[in-house]
Amino acid sequence: MARILVVGGSLGGLLAANMLLRDGHDVTVLERVRGSMDGRGAGIVTHDALYTGLSRAGFTSPEGMGVAIDGRVVLDARGEAIAEMAMHQVLTSWSRLYDQLLRLLPPERYCQGATVSGLSTESAGVTVSVELDGVLRRLHADLVIASDGIRSSVRAVLAPEIQPAYAGYVAWRGVCDEALLSARTLDTVFEKFGFCLPPSEQLIGYPVAGAGNDTRRGRRAYNFVWYRPADENELARLLTDAEGRRHPLGISPHKVNPRCIAEMRAAAHRILAPQFAEMIEHTAQPFIQPIYDLDSRRLAYGRVALMGDAAFVARPHVGMGVTKAAEDALALADAIREHGACEHALRAYDSARRVPGHKVVTRARWLGAYMQAQAQPDSAGANRNAREVMEETAIDLDRYGMRSRFQGVAH
């Protein structure tokens, strides 16, 4: 049995921790945030690899984890369907997965309010400096798994040169209760994975469980992601709250300036399908996600490994964020099973996941090029049409056997 510290208690960290705990290791999760994290995040597209990861983590009933749909549709600005296709998918939510994975982990193994300030590696293990309740503590472990997100404190120590790169656009996100929507919206798009493609922009949406993870008809919600160009000046404005304070690392939903929300809603009525404008109008608390790329050249540093968004951040167009973290966790658990809790195991993990991680980031950049199509007429996505966008976005390439137009990228 090895002593393993997992830094970061979101979905990736919980997946890894549960897998390693089930393999008999002494695992502790160090999560910076104190209090409930339920309600963070929004919709998640499922893939077969995610089901595999959830099962390995102890989630015994993944078939009931979300809302099933059977098709996709692209709506024009009038709300008319201009492209449709059949595709079965299950859509779930961050809250649903977080709740289930947290329940699987014994409470004493989930340490909140723990801020990692440093680490040192030796041949026999790793010592992590952690500030907990104002007290600096040093914890020793055989391995450390960094799953602490795009602003990873562990990566900042090990590879400070690896920084997120802003992609030039943001996503307005939110969920709207099914009960608030009109009959037209319910009939034409609610039961489908929906798209709307204004020039240089893109909106996608799909049904998810509603409050309390309720998937009953009438109790569900619709998750939307609206990508909009924003240069550095516009991004700074969007990340500034009503009191004039800027939040350069990301603004929490309740601090988003109401004026920015009002402007966004007005734009929705001007350029989006009426169905999507209606959803946005009725969403109580839309939030902003700046879109970044993060592409690590290395995942293993002695007895420390990077995983999930601490290692690679792919734009959400691929719908692979949580699945990628599940694949990372599976590869880590497999490597440790085979080689033991040692540096060699983490090198094997690096070999297994570095190239796939890079491919996901590259494919997501290609899908995101649609947003820059007018500004960059020679870009890879400049001539993509509605059907191509619908066929390529957030799909499980392994399941459907579809050959991407982006050659050489598997998933």
Secondary structure, DSSP 8 states (H G I E B T S, - for coil): --EEEEE--SHHHHHHHHHHHHTT-EEEEEESS-S--TT-S-EEE--HHHHHHHHHTT---GGGSSEEEEEEEEE-TTS-EEEEEEEEEEEEEHHHHHHHHHHHS-GGGEEESEEEEEEEEETTEEEEEEEETTEEEEEEESEEEE---TT-HHHHHH-TT---EEEEEEEEEEEEEGGGS-HHHIIIIITSEEEE--TT-EEEEEEE--GGG--STTS-EEEEEEEEE--HHHHHHHTB-TTS-B-TT---GGGS-HHHHHHHHHHHHHHS-HHHHHHHHT-SS-EEEEEEEEE-S--EETTEEE-GGGTEE--GGG--HHHHHHHHHHHHHHHHHHH-SSHHHHHHHHHHHHHHHHHHHHHHHHHHGGGGTTT-TTSTTTT--HHHHHHHTT--HHHH----SSTT---
